[in-house]
Amino acid sequence: MRSSFRPPGRRVPRPWRPRSIRGQVTALVALLSMLLLVPSGVLAGMVARQELANAGWLDARRAAGLMAAADRAGRLHDPVVTSSVPGVNVVQVVAADGRVLASSPDARGLPPLSTLRPTADDPQRDVQTCANTRLGCVRLSAVRVSADDDSTVVYAGGPVRTVIATGVFDALFAVQVGVLISIAIWAAWKITGRTLRPVEAIRAELAATNVNDLSSRVPEPAGDDEISRLARTVNSTLERLENAKGRMEQALSAQRQFASDASHELRTPVAGLRAQLEEAKMHPQDTDLDALLDRTLGDVDRLQAIMADLLLLAKIGGTPPAMGEVDLSETVRMEVSRRADRLPVRLRLARATIVQGVDTQITRILTNLLDNAQRHARSAVMVEVRHDDRHAELVVSDDGDGIAEADRERIFERFTRLDASRCRDRGGTGLGLAIVRDIVRAHGGTIGVDTGDAGGARFTVRLPLHPRPSDAPAPSGTTMSLAAFSAH
């Protein structure tokens, strides 16, 4: 037995239902047109037939009234002329005893057309009779000439229009209904096709779009209807996808470059460590064990420092930790006081400089900048904290050789060392300034480098101040006394 199971959410196509929206709309319009126009056509035909019948009765009543007036005036002669009212060809004037006093040519020689005699209270009556085979069915209006008991009665009328009533009007309204339904179907097909033409253009353009080239855009129709908004949304989505693809390619390129640089940086201490161990193995009697251990531990320390910095860079690029209030001036004062640097550090700190950030990462910014300044300074390092209404600035400068303008962007790249720093490097990993830049960006700030007052490099970190309640006083701009922390 065939199973009736079908995957959930998948609709079974119905063979009688059009597949396209254009066909579905046209079929719906055709159905609604038939439901509305066919009953309307039948009703209109019935009303038209009724109006035609009423017109026949009106003609008969008018002719009978005219003939009765002529009889009262003595101007009615035999034969009776019926040309005054179109459609009326049968007239008889019948006496009270049933004798035909006058008649029209079509009724000549015929007995009274009807035995109906209007009363004095109701002097006009209508009757339809088919008793005479020569005339067929006729509609007659009987009018009493006077109120006397022996008054004559005038019968006037014409044949029932059976051909028109049963055939012509039905065919006319059937053709009219058919034409209107055809026009409605044609208009629905054309209008729906024209309306959906931009949708087909959007579909074709999207079908031609591939992941390697997201620069194409779908045509945007004029106006502000649903299709226009759909086209603008599609183009906006394509633009976001293109931008996301560009960012992804940049990230992949940066990762490949980072992996290449990391392998290169790790290769050097590993190679040195291996060479020293192999030499000690080959000449154990000539090896100073204490010196070997000191050198190998130095290489291990360098490897450990590089891996720690790589781990920190990965953490900075991941999910940001919860941020809190950090007193930038207090952080600088405490960090400088516990360091044992080779050169003194002079401070100029503005009080109550509160920023929003991660305390350990803010401290790492200061540590890396101080380490860099201590490696390149000649006699002193200067740290300054200042702020305005919206931002705080941490400035670290030295009196060294400075940084050439062409290298001021390149120094923030990972594993980048200038020639001078390579010669005078004291164990740096080449990741310090890259870490500083990534931490600053993660905190919504900026970092720049220029030439300081002492002629050396000056790094300026700009971070947003922590938002204060509306009723809280603004932080004071008073600076602490200039202090100097020397190496112990």
C-alpha positions, 0 to 999 in steps of 0.5 A: 500500500502506498504511504501517504506520508509527506515531509512536514511543511511541504505542500502537495501541488494541486493539479487544478491550481495555477502555479504562478501568481499571475495565473492564480490572480487571473483565475480568482478574477475570472471566478469573482467576475462570473459570480458577480456578472452572471447573476447581474446579467440574469437579473438585468434581463428579467428587469428589461423584459419586465420593463418591455412588458410594462411599456406594452401595457403603457402603450395600450393604456395610452391608445385606449384613453385616446380612443375613449376621448375621441369617442366622447367628442364624437370624432371616432369613426369606423374604421379606427385609425391606430397610427397615433400610438406605435405598437398598438394595432388592435382597437374595438369599440363595443356597446353595452349589449356586446355589439362591435360599433367600430374597430381597427382594420386588424380587428375588423370582422372579429367578435368582441376581443374580451368580455371584461367590462370596467365598472364606473368606479374602476373605468380602466382595466388591463387584460391579456387574451389568447382567445382569437387565433388570428390575432394570437396573444394580445395585451388589451387595455379596456377603458369605459367611455362614460359612467353611464350604465350603457356606456361603451367600452374601448379595447386597444392593444397590441400583440405580446412581444414573445420573440424579444421577451424569450430570445433577443434579450437573453442573447443580448445580456448573455453576450454582454456578460461574456464580453465583460468577463473576458475583459476582466480576465484580460485586464487581470492577466495584463495588469498582474503581469505588468505588476509582477514584471519587476519581481521577475527582474529581481528574481533573474538578477538574484539567480545570476548573483553568486558568492564570488561577486556580490556587487550586482544590484536588482533594479529598483522600480519607481514609487514606494509600493511593496515591490519598490520596498522589496527591491530596496531591501534586497539591494540593502541586503546584498550590500550588507552581504558584500560588506560582510564578505569584504570583512570576512576576507580581510579577517581571513587574510589577517589570520593567515598573515598572523599565523605566518608571522607567529610561526616565524616569530616562534621558529627563531627561539625554538631553533635557537633552543634546539641548536643549544641542546644539540650542541650540548648533547654532542659535546657534553664535556665542553658544556657549561650546564649553568650557562646552558640552562640560563640561555635555554630558560631565556628562550623558554621565557620568550616563547612563553611571553609570545604565547601569552600575548597571542592568547591575550589578542585572541581574548580581546577579539572574542566576547568582551568582558563586563566593563566597570568604572576605572579611575585612570589616574589612580590606575596610573599612580598604582602601576607606576609605584610598583614598577622597578624601571631603569629610568624615572617616570614623571607623572601629571595626573588629573583627578577623578578621571573615570573611564568605562572599561576592564581594569586589567586591560586598562592596566595592560595598555599602560604597562605596554606603553611604559615598557616601550618607552623604557626601552627607547628613552634616554633619561626619563619617561612622562605619563600624563592623564587629562580629560575634557567633557567627553573623553579622557586621554592617557599620554606616554612620552619619552626622550628617545629617538622618536618614530618616523612619520612613515612608520607611525601606522606600521608599528601597531601591526603584529610582530612589527619592529623597527630597525632600531628596536631590533638592535636594542630590543630587550625581550619584546615579543613584537605584540605590545603595541598591537595589543594596546591598539586592539584593547583601545578599539575594544573600549571605543577609543583611539590611539595615535603617535607623534613627536613629544616635547622632549623629542621622543615618541608620544603615544596618546590614548583617547577613551570615552569618559564614564557616563555620569548621572545628570545630578553628579558634579563634573570631574575636577580638572585639577592635576596632582603635583608633578611626581617622579618615580625612580628605579629602586 
